[in-house]
Amino acid sequence: MTSLFLQAFIYLAAAVIAVPLAKRFGLGSVLGYLLAGVIIGPVVGLVGSETITIQHFAEFGVVMMLFLVGLELEPKMLWSMRHKLLGLGGLQVSLTAGLVFALALWLGESWRVALTIGLIFSLSSTAIVLQTFNEKGLGRTEGGRSAFSVLLFQDIAVIPMLAFIPLLALPEAVTAAKEIAQNAAEHHDTLSLVAGLPSWAYGLAIIAAIVVVVVGGHTLSRPLFRFVASSGLREIFTATALMLVIGIAALMSLVGLSPALGTFLAGVVLANSEFRHELESSIEPFKGLLLGLFFITVGAGINFAYLSANLGDVIGLTVGIIVLKALVLLVLALLFRIRRSDGWLFTLSLAQAGEFGFVLLSFSLQQHVLSAELTQTLALVVALSMFLTPGLFIIFEKLIMPRYQKQSNQREQDNISDNGSVIIAGMGRYGQIVNRLLSTNGIKTVMLDQQPEQVDLLRQFGTKAFFGDATRPDLLHSAGIEHAKALVVAMDTQESATELVKYVKHAYPHVLIIARAFDRGHGYLLRQAGADWIESETYHSALESAGEAMRALGLHPFFIEQQKMTFKRVEARKSESLYQAWADESQGERFDNNYRRLFRHLEDKMAEEMQRDRNDSQAGAARGWTPPPKGYSDHLKDEER
């Protein structure tokens, strides 16, 4: 028991130290886990032969990850993605497998072995790629979405691969496998429902297991979750979620399938369940910890003695596989018009082998399709390619992305032919709404943005927009800042927005400056720079959400509107004293203790005043607005002209 505690402490300590350091240096958590494994394993020797045993438990992190991926994929979504799944994903798997198959034949392997190797290296690392996409926010890019489609197809394709690989074994190898399985059953080393079955019966067993998962997920899961949820105990729901994942993994193992594939399929089946979000929140903590442990064991399991003895072969095969897969992916990116940096992201993110490579290698060895020595070499190639993947992402971030951003910035700014009463700097969701309200009321606007893709996109929808950096005086001059009545600052970069406000207030003091603030601190900086009106981007939407929550609790609509208006009135009054405290005590750099004490005091005053308004039927917040005189809109249009 003591040794178990020590091993657990070593693995956790390695992760606690290595991962934050790797994140701080921009290497990503995956590379941190891999480096931690290398250090405690081959380098220092703190862990040894138990790494293989621990890896079996750590692989359960991959199982849980694929279950969560499946939960995000509703059948309707899969159907809507069918063209990219079958087209992009199908071509990637078939072309890569075909080229690796040809390369293995050229190196002297039999066609059965060559085809198995081709299937193994056609797969990429779902765990590394999705983890990195989530950390770096790349999942919503065109390259990220395309890579996800390919990964999804690969995960699905493993099912027929596992059914097909046993058919590649030679008859004499099948006989040997039966003897080994019989011997294992006698010693109770392995539980299996398919040991010794002929190939056709084995295929039927796989299909039956899949049918059980699909039908059971549809018919039994909802009554079970309703029964458990009625207890009101969250830990029991967590236990149920784990029971479901472990049970499906056990069923898949009993029929010789990968547990990860079974749980992925179960996740897809449960994607439409009303308990989907509870399942995600219950599984997520276990998934993250076990997935990190999996990457540590990959690093710790690298056999440096064997690697040094076969260094040339392993490195040559690793680089060859990465280059070959990258070429296939680059061609597909061109065919499917995944352009510019997205194409490179798609190419580099999928150029490695994947964790399912270990599964297929182990399975192929069990089925006597691959030899033990070849399996060990290929396992090193898979591990080394995964180890190099974070480096490929670093190449993308440090070398490729800046080059395309520089090219975008080198685009010449547009010649602005129009002038307007209002100039809008920034064409994100905030600036677009401002422009729509103004333009639909006949007010001429000039929209500026320095993101060329955003400008081109808005032009496709008929919105007149111009490319250029609004902080440049010559562009503001072209946009007619001298004659404009107002400037709306809706830029995404806080520093640029503050600098623009400061410049315009100094050079054109007659222009009313309306600025969007990201938060309270940014609002203070904008006010210090000279903005006339500052609006927090989430302020009014948050008030509306709070009002809807009060309405759901049964409060009267009139009372809700009264309280919202009181909140805004008191907030506006207290903002002056808060700003002065921030400016005087903090010199605009931080929120100090005096500021925080004042904020809490004013929050208490806010509650008191809202309570007073609640009991005052004649509160000022309840007074209505006087409508404008008839023909007022026509008067505004004439004034604009």
Protein Blocks (a to p, Z undefined) as FASTA:
>chain_A
ZZmmmmmmmmmmmmmmmmmmmmmnonojklmmmmmmmmmmmmnopacfkmmmmmmmmmmm
mmmmmmmmmmmmcfklmmmmmmmmmmmmmmmmmmmmmmmmmmmmmnopafklmmmmmmmm
mpccfklmmmmmmmnopmmpmklmmmmmmmmmmmmmmmmmmmmmmmmpcfklmmmmmmmm
mmmmmnomagcfkgoiafklmmmmmmmmmmmmmmmmmmmmmmmmmmmmmnopaklmmmmm
mmmmmmmmmmmmmnopafklmmmmmmmmmmmpcklmmmmmmmmmmmmmmmmmmmmmmmmm
pcfklmmmmmmmmmmmmmmmmmmmmmmmmmmmmmnopghjllmmmmmmmmpccfklmmmm
mmmmmnomacfklmmmmmmmmmmmmmmmmmmmmmmmmmmmmmmmmmmmmpccdddfbdcf
bdcehjafklmmmmmmmmmnopacddddfbfklmmmmmmnopacdeddfkbmklmmmnop
mmpmbdcdfbfblklmmmmmmmmmmmmmmbccddddfblmlmmmmmmnopabdcdfklmm
mmmmmmmmmmmnopafklmmmmmmmmmmmmmmmmmmmmmmmmmmnnomaccfklmmmmmm
mmmmmmmmmmmmmmmmkbfklpccddddehklmmmmmmmZZ
